[in-house]
Amino acid sequence: MDLRDLGYFETIAEIGHLGRAADKLNRSQPALTKSIQRLEESLGARLFQRDGRGIKLTEVGELLLIRSKQLQMSVGETQREVRDLANGLIGNVRLGCAASMAEYLLPQLAASLLERAPEVRLSLSIAQDDVLKSSLRSAQLDAIISPLHAEDPQFLTYPILQDEAVVVASVDHPIFAAPYGLADLTRYRWILPSPAVSSRRWVDNVFAAHKLAAPVVQIETNTISMLPRLIARTNLLSFLARETLQFSQGMNRLREVQLPETTMQRTVAVTVRAEGYLPSAAATLVSMLRENGRQFFSGD
């Protein structure tokens, strides 16, 4: 079974049309047909069947697509491991961090890692936890720091610290003009991330559990850096990590809307893939976080 044939197979399966796949791959249609025939002969089974004007995978084809992606990932990791060793780049770390905690967690963590491993090359990706998890699964990242996810056999997850997320508003928001409760929060509109993000789902579930309407989201964004100014300049409510509110720059115009119902206790964890190449410097970083993750908070 040829890796090049598998690569062609994945593209054809993705597009569902032999002619368009040939255009994308800059190969002739007969060449792709022969490639698929070679795979089918080696497996003793058909991989595609007609579907209108296109083609779709058979049950065997569906299984091969899953295994092919796993194999391609493994080959890519092997190439990276050998290349790193040959070039002396074992200290190359691709770290992802949830946007809600990057500003107060990463500076001290990066400084400590560079102190321990001065030659390390660190590539930082800041995103929401759903994007990070997807990037880790596809081997685009070596490790991620994010709120603890549901158990997944593809990952190894290590809790490193506890933090809280809370509702916030501008200091002169009308919510503070009188005593307030959870129901009063439904009178105002919100800035929140997409429903794919765990913190958004948690907020929605709080209101649902109290038989209240879900927050009306006027601005949906996954960019945490712009939130402080947006919140400060509007009467929109939002949801931030308490450490972000305490430690980040430009937070003097924000104030916590203190309610026990909307105070989310969460576990921050570092996660790696259960199987796959983990550079030595990335393993060192994971160990640092597991041993004393709390020390990397910039406010401590």
C-alpha positions, 0 to 999 in steps of 0.5 A: 500500500503506497502512501501517495495512493492513500493521499490521493484516496483521501482527497477523492473521498473528501471531494466525492468526485473523481474529475474535481479531485484530479483538478485539485491534485493536478493529476489525470483522471486515469492516473487517479483511477489506477491509484484507487484500483491499486488500493482496492486490489491490495485490500480485496474490496471496493472503496467507492460506489456511484452516488448520482454524478459523484462517488461516495465511500463504501463501508470499507472505504469509510474505515480506510479513510479513518485509518489513512488519516491516522497513518498520515499523522503518524508518518508526519510525527515520525518525520518531525521527530527524526528531523528534530533529532537530526537538526538538534531541534528537540526543544521545539514546543507547540503550545496552545492556550485557552484565550481566557487564561493566556494573558495571566498564565503564559508570560511567567510560564514562558519565562520559566521554561526559557530559564530551564531550557534557553535554546527552546523554540516555543510556538504559542497558539491562543484560541478557544478551547474547542479549537485547541482540542481539535488542533491537538487531536490533529497533531498541530499542537503538542500540548494545550492548557484549557479548562478540563474537558470530558474524559477522552481516550485519545488524550492524557489530561493532568489537572494543574489548578483551580480558577473561577469565571464570573459575569462582568460589566462596566463599572457604571452599568445600570445593573449596579444601581440597585440590588440584583439577582440572576433574573435581572441579568436577562434584562441586558444583552451579552458579549459571549463566545460561540456555543461550541465553547464550554464557558458559553454552554455553562452560562446558558445551562445556568439560566436554563436550570433556573427556568430563565431565558438564555442570555441574548447575545448581541456580540459573539466573539472568540477574541478575548483581547477585545472584551475589556474595552467592549464591556467598558464602553457598552451596557453589555454583560460578559463572562471572564476568568476572575484572574483575567479581571484581577491581573490583566491590563485595562481592567479598572473600568470593569466590575464583577457582577457578584452572584453565586449562581454565575460563579463557575468553578473550573479546573485548568488542565494541561492535555497531550495526546495519549499516543504520539511524539512529544518533544523533550522540551514539551514533556519538560513543560508538562512536568513543570505545570503538573508540579506547580502550575499555580506559580505561573499566575502573574498575580501570585 
